[in-house]
Amino acid sequence: SWMSGADLVRRFVGALFSVADGASPRAFVTFLTPRETFDAVWRSGRLYASPASFARYDGIARVVGGLDVERATSAWRALEPLARAHQEIAPPGRTLSQTLDEATAHLIAVPLPEKPLRLVERGALYAYADPDFERLTAAQKHLLRMGPDNARVVQSKLRELRAALGMPEVPQPTVSSGVTAGPR
């Protein structure tokens, strides 16, 4: 069902371009929106994302983790010449390959926490209590919301895809004070 619907190429390119710019790809991939709502739990007087909230993304992580990189690389190379959709939204001179490079590097640069991230309530929403994680881009916070296990699957597959396409390796992010958001 993910591959059905109108303007698949435009939606894919729009999502890719959004992530490369650090923005949420949500408007382009509404079919990936979890049915379940985000849930937080209190532990020892502190607020954290519920494990059930991470589990909402298990299916997406399974699909991404199961991608055949060789086939994905062949499909990418076949689609690249059909980059008119990219030309419609990208700045002049920016290629589809550059956008893929920037988007994948942007997500790989997300440091995955070694322990659960504390949340704070901000009205009807939640924010990360750690300002370094809260400063990450919308695209990077989407990856964090998948949970550390699912995010690792996605980052690993993106590394494989980059290697298969001959893109440079992105350094493994580390978690420390002063988290950096990586390339933008």
Secondary structure, 3 states (H helix, E strand, C coil): CCCCCCCHHHHHHHHHHHHHCCCCCHHHCHHHCCCCCCCEEEECCEEEECHHHHHCCHHHHHHHHCCCHHHHHHHHHHHHHHCHHHHHHCCCCCCHHHHHHHHHHHHHCCCCCCCCCEEEEECCEEEECCHHHHCCCHHHHHHHHCCHHHHHHHHHHHHHHHHHCCCCCCCCCCCCCCCCCCCC
